[in-house]
Amino acid sequence: MVEVRHNAQASRFEATVDGQLCVADYLLAGNVMRMHHTEVPVALEGRGIAGALVRAALAHAEANGLRIEPRCAYVRAYMRRHPETQRLLPDDFPALR
């Protein structure tokens, strides 16, 4: 289980795994979290860490009435794989297929 923290001051969700920092960065624009970068060190890939970061970000957005704009390829792919999350897209954002 990955412990994800919301570091609001740095505008990111983060987890430290095996001493290495993993992040999902965003910019807040009004009520929209523009998710623009997700990074997990190569040595930690394939362990579900990026998914845990994105799940935490989406849960935070939903709990706080925010929308998610997936500018990061990983976040877009995650939201495509989990269509129930697409309700968090801004109304003017193109559908993810």
C-alpha positions as CSV (number, residue, x, y, z in Angstrom):
1,M,0.0,0.0,0.0
2,V,1.4,3.4,-1.1
3,E,1.0,6.3,1.3
4,V,0.1,9.4,-0.7
5,R,0.3,12.9,0.7
6,H,-1.2,16.0,-0.7
7,N,1.5,18.7,-0.7
8,A,-0.7,21.7,-1.4
9,Q,2.2,24.1,-1.0
10,A,4.1,22.4,-3.9
11,S,0.9,21.7,-5.8
12,R,1.4,18.0,-6.0
13,F,0.5,14.6,-4.6
14,E,3.5,12.7,-3.5
15,A,4.7,9.4,-2.1
16,T,8.2,8.3,-1.0
17,V,8.8,4.7,-1.9
18,D,12.1,3.0,-1.1
19,G,13.6,6.5,-0.4
20,Q,12.6,7.8,-3.8
21,L,10.1,10.6,-4.4
22,C,7.1,10.0,-6.8
23,V,4.9,12.8,-7.8
24,A,1.7,13.9,-9.6
25,D,1.9,17.7,-10.2
26,Y,-0.9,20.0,-10.9
27,L,-1.7,23.7,-11.3
28,L,-4.9,25.0,-9.8
29,A,-6.9,27.4,-12.0
30,G,-10.1,28.4,-10.3
31,N,-11.9,25.1,-9.6
32,V,-9.8,23.1,-12.1
33,M,-6.8,21.0,-11.2
34,R,-4.6,20.9,-14.3
35,M,-2.7,17.6,-13.9
36,H,0.4,18.2,-16.0
37,H,3.1,15.8,-14.8
38,T,3.3,12.4,-13.2
39,E,6.7,10.9,-12.4
40,V,7.8,7.6,-10.8
41,P,11.5,6.6,-10.9
42,V,12.2,3.8,-13.4
43,A,13.3,1.5,-10.6
44,L,9.8,1.7,-9.1
45,E,7.7,1.4,-12.2
46,G,5.1,-1.3,-12.5
47,R,4.2,-1.2,-8.8
48,G,1.0,0.9,-9.1
49,I,2.5,4.0,-7.6
50,A,1.4,6.4,-10.4
51,G,-2.1,5.0,-10.2
52,A,-2.2,5.6,-6.4
53,L,-1.0,9.2,-6.9
54,V,-3.7,9.8,-9.5
55,R,-6.4,8.1,-7.5
56,A,-5.5,10.4,-4.5
57,A,-5.7,13.5,-6.8
58,L,-9.1,12.5,-8.2
59,A,-10.5,11.7,-4.7
60,H,-9.2,15.1,-3.5
61,A,-10.8,16.9,-6.5
62,E,-14.1,15.1,-6.0
63,A,-14.2,15.8,-2.2
64,N,-13.5,19.5,-2.9
65,G,-15.8,20.2,-5.8
66,L,-12.9,20.5,-8.3
67,R,-12.6,19.4,-11.9
68,I,-9.6,17.6,-13.4
69,E,-8.0,18.6,-16.6
70,P,-5.7,15.7,-17.6
71,R,-2.8,17.4,-19.4
72,C,-0.4,14.5,-18.5
73,A,-0.5,11.5,-20.8
74,Y,-0.6,9.1,-17.8
75,V,-3.6,10.9,-16.2
76,R,-5.5,10.9,-19.5
77,A,-4.8,7.1,-19.9
78,Y,-5.9,6.5,-16.3
79,M,-9.1,8.3,-16.8
80,R,-9.7,6.4,-20.1
81,R,-9.2,3.1,-18.2
82,H,-11.6,4.3,-15.5
83,P,-14.5,6.0,-17.3
84,E,-16.3,6.7,-14.0
85,T,-13.7,9.3,-13.3
86,Q,-14.5,11.3,-16.4
87,R,-17.4,13.0,-14.6
88,L,-14.6,15.1,-13.1
89,L,-13.6,16.5,-16.5
90,P,-14.4,20.2,-17.1
91,D,-17.6,20.6,-19.2
92,D,-15.6,22.1,-22.1
93,F,-12.9,19.4,-22.1
94,P,-13.0,16.9,-25.0
95,A,-14.2,13.4,-24.2
96,L,-11.5,10.8,-23.5
97,R,-11.7,7.8,-25.8
